Amino acid sequence: MTDKKGHLYWLRRKLPDQKVLERMDLLLKELNLHTVCDSALCPNRGECFKKGTATFMISGNICTRNCQFCAVEKGNPLPLDLEEPYHIAQAAKHLNLKHIVITSVTRDDLPDGGAKHFAQTITEVKKILPESTIEVLIPDFKGSWDALQIIIDAHPEVINHNIETVPRLYKLVRPKAVYKRSLELLRQIKIRDKNVFSKSGIMVGLGEEKDEMIKAMKDLREVGCDILTIGQYLKPSPHHLKVSDYIHPDEFEVYRNIGMSLGFKYVASAPLVRSSYHAGEILNKI
């Protein structure tokens, strides 16, 4: 459904407050930090920055993988910034955050995939903001459960790993990822710590069929995934995968209802939902 001008009205966003963006940019530059909000060109960054929230991206801003949907820069990463965990904690304190979301580029060049850097960041944040909750959005660590254990031992409240799409589209969308490996990572989270919330996300509009989506949702439940996010894929540049379909909000509601019926503790499903969108609010609801 479109409006009278033929536009997809549900994807419209008000122009962000430039002063808000400038203040957040200044803070990030002062501390030499990155956010996935900026690096991935998230459509919600204006709203989130206005609320004083952001998803911090650690381990630099250059990814070793070539996922065809993602706007994050690809190439050879720089060495880790050992001051970054402390700076993340300082930024979280400055913003008075109650729920901190931390993600990273994929660092296949590092022996532990950056797991220790994640753990150090969690530790630094908890030192400065002991009452806060922490959510990490992690890569697959090439199937290293030792690396995953390092994350678990740092005791974040939520561990998120996105499967992103249905298995049939993996070679197109995530050529260096493996669907079953991502599912197994989510299974290992619950095996190793049943008290941590596990979370995953799927994009729609890449050519998936409804029955494939439902099967992927069932696969996530079979490995104990607690929280699911579903959002519309939006092409970040002319060089990325094209959008196959724009899914109507009513269809997102159908997916939400199916997900809840399958036993997820919470399903956030709407066109502009992203992995960490309203993450703190979601945690408070489950």
Secondary structure in CASP SS format (residue, H / E / C, confidence):
PFRMAT SS
TARGET T0000
AUTHOR 0000-0000-0000
METHOD secondary structure of the structure
MODEL  1
M C 1.00
T C 1.00
D C 1.00
K C 1.00
K C 1.00
G C 1.00
H C 1.00
L C 1.00
Y H 1.00
W H 1.00
L H 1.00
R C 1.00
R C 1.00
K C 1.00
L C 1.00
P C 1.00
D C 1.00
Q H 1.00
K H 1.00
V H 1.00
L H 1.00
E H 1.00
R H 1.00
M H 1.00
D H 1.00
L H 1.00
L H 1.00
L H 1.00
K H 1.00
E H 1.00
L C 1.00
N C 1.00
L C 1.00
H E 1.00
T E 1.00
V H 1.00
C H 1.00
D H 1.00
S H 1.00
A C 1.00
L C 1.00
C C 1.00
P C 1.00
N C 1.00
R H 1.00
G H 1.00
E H 1.00
C H 1.00
F H 1.00
K H 1.00
K C 1.00
G C 1.00
T C 1.00
A C 1.00
T E 1.00
F E 1.00
M E 1.00
I E 1.00
S C 1.00
G C 1.00
N C 1.00
I E 1.00
C E 1.00
T C 1.00
R C 1.00
N C 1.00
C C 1.00
Q C 1.00
F C 1.00
C C 1.00
A C 1.00
V C 1.00
E E 1.00
K E 1.00
G C 1.00
N C 1.00
P C 1.00
L C 1.00
P C 1.00
L C 1.00
D C 1.00
L C 1.00
E C 1.00
E H 1.00
P H 1.00
Y H 1.00
H H 1.00
I H 1.00
A H 1.00
Q H 1.00
A H 1.00
A H 1.00
K H 1.00
H H 1.00
L C 1.00
N C 1.00
L C 1.00
K C 1.00
H E 1.00
I E 1.00
V E 1.00
I E 1.00
T E 1.00
S E 1.00
V C 1.00
T C 1.00
R C 1.00
D C 1.00
D C 1.00
L C 1.00
P C 1.00
D C 1.00
G C 1.00
G C 1.00
A H 1.00
K H 1.00
H H 1.00
F H 1.00
A H 1.00
Q H 1.00
T H 1.00
I H 1.00
T H 1.00
E H 1.00
V H 1.00
K H 1.00
K H 1.00
I H 1.00
L C 1.00
P C 1.00
E C 1.00
S C 1.00
T E 1.00
I E 1.00
E E 1.00
V E 1.00
L E 1.00
I C 1.00
P C 1.00
D C 1.00
F H 1.00
K H 1.00
G H 1.00
S C 1.00
W H 1.00
D H 1.00
A H 1.00
L H 1.00
Q H 1.00
I H 1.00
I H 1.00
I H 1.00
D H 1.00
A C 1.00
H C 1.00
P C 1.00
E C 1.00
V E 1.00
I E 1.00
N E 1.00
H C 1.00
N C 1.00
I C 1.00
E E 1.00
T C 1.00
V C 1.00
P H 1.00
R H 1.00
L H 1.00
Y H 1.00
K H 1.00
L H 1.00
V H 1.00
R C 1.00
P C 1.00
K C 1.00
A C 1.00
V C 1.00
Y H 1.00
K H 1.00
R H 1.00
S H 1.00
L H 1.00
E H 1.00
L H 1.00
L H 1.00
R H 1.00
Q H 1.00
I H 1.00
K H 1.00
I H 1.00
R H 1.00
D C 1.00
K C 1.00
N C 1.00
V C 1.00
F E 1.00
S E 1.00
K E 1.00
S E 1.00
G E 1.00
I E 1.00
M E 1.00
V E 1.00
G C 1.00
L C 1.00
G C 1.00
E C 1.00
E C 1.00
K H 1.00
D H 1.00
E H 1.00
M H 1.00
I H 1.00
K H 1.00
A H 1.00
M H 1.00
K H 1.00
D H 1.00
L H 1.00
R H 1.00
E H 1.00
V C 1.00
G C 1.00
C C 1.00
D C 1.00
I E 1.00
L E 1.00
T E 1.00
I E 1.00
G E 1.00
Q E 1.00
Y C 1.00
L C 1.00
K C 1.00
P C 1.00
S C 1.00
P C 1.00
H C 1.00
H C 1.00
L C 1.00
K C 1.00
V C 1.00
S C 1.00
D C 1.00
Y C 1.00
I C 1.00
H C 1.00
P H 1.00
D H 1.00
E H 1.00
F H 1.00
E H 1.00
V H 1.00
Y H 1.00
R H 1.00
N H 1.00
I H 1.00
G H 1.00
M H 1.00
S H 1.00
L H 1.00
G C 1.00
F C 1.00
K C 1.00
Y E 1.00
V E 1.00
A E 1.00
S E 1.00
A C 1.00
P C 1.00
L C 1.00
V C 1.00
R C 1.00
S C 1.00
S C 1.00
Y C 1.00
H C 1.00
A H 1.00
G H 1.00
E H 1.00
I H 1.00
L H 1.00
N H 1.00
K H 1.00
I C 1.00
END
